Amino acid sequence: MGERFFEGSAAHFYVKENLLCPPMSISWSTMLLFWYYLIFAPLVSSMSGNCSSGRVTFERTPGIQLPNNELDQFGPVEFLSKTAPTACYRKCLEDDYCEGYFIDHVDQKCILLRKGSQSEPLEGPLQHSSAWSYHRKICLGDQPCPRQWAFDRIPGVQLFGYDDKPLSNVESRDICLEKCSIEDSFVCRSARYDRFNKTCVLSRHDRRTAPEAFRRSLRQVEYLENQCVSEPSRCMFHQQNGRTLVQGGHVHVQGSAVTREECELACIHHSDFTCRSFEFDPGSNLCLLSPDDSYSITEGLRPPSAHGRYFYERGSCIEVHMHCEATSMTAIVKVITPFRGRLYALGHPYECYAVSVRANGEVALTMPLHGRTCGTKNLGNGTFVNSVVVQHHPFVLRSTDRRIDVACDYEEVQRKLRGGKQVLEGISTWSLFFYPCKKISMKVDAAFALNESPILSERMTARP
C-alpha cells in the first residue's frame, strides 16, 4: 500500500509503566496574528549556490497557503496535482532551481517555487489553512538528519524563561537555524529569532519539554523547533479517546503494518519525520502516522474519532536499566534532555529521590534493600521490589510521566561478613517488562473539595 495522498547478580528486574495524568495542550494557533506572515516572513529562502559546505534540507511552516488567485505575484511556480507530500518533497529537493514548496494535504496539490520567485516580504494576502504547509529550502551544516524538514517554524510565539544561549547580531533566520543545529555545549531543541533586533536565542527546551512556557508573544519573533533531536528508543503511547488525526494534516499511510503493535513500531522508527501520533483501524488494517500531537494541534482542530479507529499519542521516551548491588538496587533511567523533574521512590518523594542528570541524559536513583528510607520490600527468596516515579515536570504529574515497578532477584545467594555487615552476593540477570497503568481521575466539587484523588505519593492542594 503506497502513500496516500494523505500520505502515501542476582538481578532480574521487571518494570511496569503507568500513565499518570491527562495531556496538557497549548492552543497557540488560534492566537497567531497572521499579519506576521505578511510583514516578517519571506516566502523564499535566501539560500544561494549548491550548499556544497553543508546539507540541503527544509524548514516547515504549517497552516499557511498561497491563494490560487495570487500565484502570479510570485514569479515562476510549478503546479502539480495529485502529488503526495513525499513526492513533492523529493521533486523540490532534487531540483536545484526549486527554493521551496507549498503542499495541500487534502487535495494533494503541490506548488513549487522556482528561483526568481518573489523573495521580498509579502505585500499580498496569505491565508490560514490547516490543510497546507510551506516548506522552505535551507542549507545547514553537514549534520546527519533523515527528516524531510529539520525545523518547524511558528511565528508570533515563544518559550518564556528558557533563554540558555542568547546571540546578538545574527543577520538572518538561517544563521539562527545553523547556530541551533551545530550547538555542541548542549542539545538545542529550539531557538527564537527576532528579525528586527537581529537576536537569536538558543534553548535546551521546546514546547513539549516546557509546555507551560510556550505562549503567544507580543514581540515580533519566530519560534524555531529542531526536528533532528534524537530521543531514547523506548516510547510509551497512550490512547486518546474521542480523538482522531486532523483532517488535512500531514499523514503518512504505513502499508506494511497490519496490527496495532506494528503500527506503533512503524511510528517509533519512521524517519521522514518525527512521528508523534498514529491512528489504527483494525477492521481495514489501516495505519496512519502523523508528526502532530496535542502540543501542535489546537483544540478547535481536533475532530471526533472515526468509528472503529483508535488514536494513540506518543508520551515520554525513556530507557531503563537496573543495577542490583549487594546492599542496594539502582534504577538508571535515560530520559529526554533537558530533564526538569525528579525520579523518586513511590511514597517517598522527599526522602528518596534524584534530580541530577548526567551528561548522557541518565538519572540514577539508588535505593537500599533494607530500611524505610525508600520503602524497598523483601518478598523472600532473595527478591526485593520497589516502585519509582519518573516525573518530568518539577511540580506536576502529567500523561508523559511514568510509574516503574522494579525488582531484583538474587540467585545463588551467599552471605559473607564485610565490615561487620552481612551482604548478598550472587549471579544476576535482568529483563524489562512494560505495562500501561489504570486511568486516574480527579473530581472537585463546588466547594473545592477533592472527591477523588489521583495522588500516587503525596497530597495535592488546590489554590485559587
Sequence and secondary structure as in RCSB ss.txt:
>XXXX:A:sequence
MGERFFEGSAAHFYVKENLLCPPMSISWSTMLLFWYYLIFAPLVSSMSGNCSSGRVTFERTPGIQLPNNELDQFG
PVEFLSKTAPTACYRKCLEDDYCEGYFIDHVDQKCILLRKGSQSEPLEGPLQHSSAWSYHRKICLGDQPCPRQWA
FDRIPGVQLFGYDDKPLSNVESRDICLEKCSIEDSFVCRSARYDRFNKTCVLSRHDRRTAPEAFRRSLRQVEYLE
NQCVSEPSRCMFHQQNGRTLVQGGHVHVQGSAVTREECELACIHHSDFTCRSFEFDPGSNLCLLSPDDSYSITEG
LRPPSAHGRYFYERGSCIEVHMHCEATSMTAIVKVITPFRGRLYALGHPYECYAVSVRANGEVALTMPLHGRTCG
TKNLGNGTFVNSVVVQHHPFVLRSTDRRIDVACDYEEVQRKLRGGKQVLEGISTWSLFFYPCKKISMKVDAAFAL
NESPILSERMTARP
>XXXX:A:secstr
   TTTT             S       GGG  THHHHHH  SS    TT TTEEEEEEEEEEEE  GGGGGGGS
SEEEESS  HHHHHHHHHT TTEEEEEEETTTTEEEEEETTS  S   S  EEEEEEEEEEEEEEES     S S
EEEEETEEESS  SEEE     HHHHHHHHHH  SS   EEEEETTTTEEEEES  TTTSGGGEEE SS EEEEE
ES     SEEEEEE TT    TTS  EE TT  SHHHHHHHHHH  SS   EEEEETTTTEEEEES  TTTS GG
G     TT EEEEEEEEEEEEEEE SSEEEEEEE  SS  SEEEETTEEEEEEE    TTSEEEEEEESSSSSS 
 EEEETTEEEEEEEEE SSS   TT EEEEEEEE  S EEEEETTEEEEE                 EE TT  E
EE   SSS      
